[in-house]
Amino acid sequence: MRTARRAAREIALNVLYQWDSAKLPFEEALETALEHADLSRLGDDQRIESAKDYAQMLARGVKEHLGEIDYHIECIAEEWPLDRQPAVDRNILRIAIYEISHVNSVPPVVAIDEAIELAKKYSTADSGRFVNGVLAAYIKKKKLSVENS
């Protein structure tokens, strides 16, 4: 059975991809993704609502912190500027960095594992390694900045 949070990450990815690549207005992308998401495999209404709520929180959180998140990605992936990264990879990284930085209930290792799985499912053969490398470097950078504070 699919977990509610995994389903939520897929919805958030859909929203962010439509907003980023197709230039759909954010609210329209959010509404469309939520409306067309097949969450029936989650089972009960409580899990479905939980997935929708988490998806909205992720998508809105990434949008709200986009400058900060993109700055981290650009600093780490210097050889791959944001505009050269596949849009799917870019938005997977955004979701994972948002979760690592702003969602205390998600351990960083879970955010990374989930991001890698999304990359393997929705992007290129090399995307899982790319996402893993960027997120591992982000965790290392984040730990160093906390230790030096």
C-alpha positions, 0 to 999 in steps of 0.5 A: 500500500502506498504511503500518504506522504509518498503520494503527497510528494508525488502530488507536490512534484506535479504541482511544482512541475506544472508551475515551473515548466508549464508556467501554470499559475501556482493555485491552478496547478495546485487545484488541478493536481489535487483534483486529478490525483488518484489517491484511492489506493490510500484507503480511508478518507483520513489518509487521503485528506492527510496526503492532500494536506501534506502535498499542499504544505510541501508545494506552498512551502517550496514556493514560499522558500524558493529563493533560499532553496534554489540558492542551496541547489546552485551552490552545490550543483555549480556544474549544473545551473538550475536552468540546465537541470531537468525540471523534474530533478530540480523540483524533486531537489526543492521538495527534499531540501524543503523537507530537510530544512523545514519539516521536523517530522521527516528525518533527512535520510527519509527525505533523501530516500524519497527524493531518490525514489521519485527521481528513479520513477519520474526522471532519467536513469542518472537522476537518482545519483544526481539527486542523491549527490546534491542532497548528500552535499546539502546535508554535509553543508548543513551539518557544518554550518550548524557545528560552526554556529 
